[in-house]
Amino acid sequence: MKLTPSVLDIDFEETKSRICRFIKEYVENAGAKGIVLGLSGGIDSAATAALSSLAIGGARVLALLMPEKETFKQQDLDDAKTVADMFHLQTLTADMTAVLDSFYGKIPAFDQADHLCKGNIKARTRMIFLYYYANNQKRIVAGTSDKSETLMGYFTKWGDAAADITPLIDLYKTQVRRLAVHLGIPKELAMKPSTPALWPNQLAEAELEIKYETLDLVLYGLERFMKPNEVAEQLSINQAIVDRIQSRILSTEHKRRMPMAPKLGFRTAGNDFRLPRHTY
């Protein structure tokens, strides 16, 4: 197998149809009134919002804009509103600043300089806002994670990874960008640098230490059980890069799983176990 960009080519119209059908059927089967998602101005949330609108209609999609003072950028807010207007979404702006300041002030010995812990609070606060509206309005939460960042563990556990459905999770970042353009999202938005926006000037590729165009091909090869040295040779990169990516996939597996528990083997009373309905 040759690791060229063409291996990531997909039928975008078929992909759109399959994802929209998945979203529509899930919402119907859950008996939900619609979808709520966080719309950040980034490409993953833009593509998820667009697909959700195409699946069930924009009037049933609530896009939460959740700015906060430390990372606020007017361009991101403008991009989010552009997508909301294009796909006729409901929107609601929920400024998280006061809630975050309350958390920071109430956590004993809170360390303002600890970017990671502070950033994870932000991601988990977004989750709280999303699930409030899901509960209150009988909606389901659509997550916006893509395959590239999920495999790398580049997300906050119980934060941006918390969702009822994740329509993009089997698409690499570069595929999401190309799908977004196919959906009519402006190319400049689709190609803008990705960021979780958890602290100022944070950029995903800088933290991952690799461009998505290369990362996606490395991940593609490793998923197909190619040896790291073979992947490195084909992409003309140092094998240490491939080894680092493989190690990161393995070390972050816990973030992609439900909590582990011991299997005790006890029988339940009555032997009548049934899965609960979606409780929002």
C-alpha positions, -999 to 999 in steps of 0.1 A, spaced: 0 0 0 13 34 -10 7 62 15 -2 90 -8 -28 117 -2 -52 98 -26 -57 71 0 -78 96 20 -101 104 -10 -137 96 -2 -171 101 -20 -182 133 -2 -218 131 -14 -221 96 -2 -204 105 31 -228 134 36 -258 112 29 -247 85 53 -239 109 82 -272 127 77 -291 95 77 -273 84 109 -281 117 127 -317 117 116 -323 81 127 -306 86 160 -327 117 168 -359 99 158 -351 67 178 -342 87 209 -375 106 207 -355 139 209 -368 172 198 -335 182 182 -298 187 186 -276 210 206 -239 215 198 -212 239 205 -204 262 176 -169 276 180 -160 290 146 -137 261 140 -141 236 112 -152 205 131 -181 223 148 -190 240 115 -192 207 96 -211 190 124 -236 219 125 -240 218 87 -246 181 86 -271 183 116 -290 210 98 -291 190 65 -303 159 85 -331 174 106 -335 210 96 -317 240 110 -348 250 131 -342 219 152 -305 225 157 -294 248 186 -259 261 182 -244 274 215 -218 301 211 -197 299 243 -172 327 244 -151 335 275 -128 366 281 -94 349 281 -96 333 246 -122 356 229 -117 363 193 -142 383 173 -132 364 141 -142 331 156 -176 345 167 -181 359 132 -172 326 116 -197 308 139 -224 332 130 -216 328 93 -222 290 96 -253 295 117 -268 319 90 -258 296 61 -276 266 76 -304 284 94 -295 273 129 -310 285 161 -283 302 181 -278 312 217 -247 330 231 -238 318 266 -208 337 279 -189 314 303 -167 340 319 -186 344 351 -190 307 356 -153 300 350 -142 328 373 -164 313 400 -147 279 395 -113 294 397 -121 313 428 -137 284 446 -111 256 439 -86 256 469 -51 265 459 -61 270 422 -31 275 400 -37 301 373 -5 292 356 -15 256 351 -28 259 315 -37 223 311 -58 219 342 -74 254 337 -81 245 301 -98 213 310 -121 232 333 -132 253 303 -138 222 282 -159 205 309 -178 238 315 -188 238 279 -201 203 284 -222 214 313 -238 242 293 -245 218 264 -261 192 286 -282 217 304 -299 227 272 -301 190 261 -318 182 294 -340 213 294 -351 211 258 -351 173 253 -323 175 227 -293 152 221 -257 166 222 -238 163 189 -201 161 195 -176 176 170 -146 153 174 -127 141 143 -107 109 140 -73 125 139 -76 143 173 -95 114 188 -68 88 180 -42 112 194 -61 117 226 -62 154 218 -93 162 237 -106 167 273 -119 136 289 -156 143 299 -152 176 282 -154 180 244 -155 143 241 -188 141 260 -216 137 236 -245 115 225 -234 112 189 -201 120 172 -209 123 134 -173 131 123 -154 106 144 -146 83 115 -132 111 94 -97 124 95 -92 162 99 -82 167 63 -113 148 52 -135 169 74 -120 201 58 -127 188 23 -162 176 33 -169 211 47 -160 227 14 -183 202 -4 -211 213 20 -206 249 10 -187 262 40 -162 289 29 -128 275 22 -110 301 44 -130 289 73 -124 252 64 -87 257 63 -82 281 93 -57 267 119 -74 245 144 -74 253 181 -93 240 212 -92 276 224 -85 266 260 -58 293 264 -45 322 243 -27 315 211 -31 277 214 -27 259 181 -34 222 176 -7 215 150 19 232 173 9 209 202 7 178 181 41 187 165 30 177 131 8 189 102 -25 172 98 -17 163 62 11 141 74 -5 130 107 -36 117 88 -14 95 65 6 82 95 -27 73 113 -40 57 81 -10 35 78 -9 25 115 -46 17 115 -39 -8 87 -11 -24 107 18 -10 87 50 -11 106 63 22 118 95 20 98 75 14 66 52 43 73 82 65 80 100 54 49 70 60 26 64 95 40 101 104 42 99 113 79 119 102 109 107 70 124 108 86 158 78 107 147 58 76 138 69 59 171 57 89 191 23 89 174 19 52 179 28 55 216 4 84 220 -24 63 205 -18 35 230 -12 58 260 -45 77 255 -67 46 250 -83 52 284 -97 85 271 -116 67 244 -132 40 267 -159 40 293 -146 36 328 -132 2 335 -148 -20 362 -141 -55 376 -164 -83 364 -177 -99 396 -200 -124 380 -229 -119 404 -264 -125 392 -288 -96 393 -321 -100 412 -349 -112 390 -326 -117 360 -346 -91 342 -321 -65 329 -332 -40 303 -314 -10 288 -330 23 298 -344 47 273 -324 79 265 -329 101 295 -314 133 281 
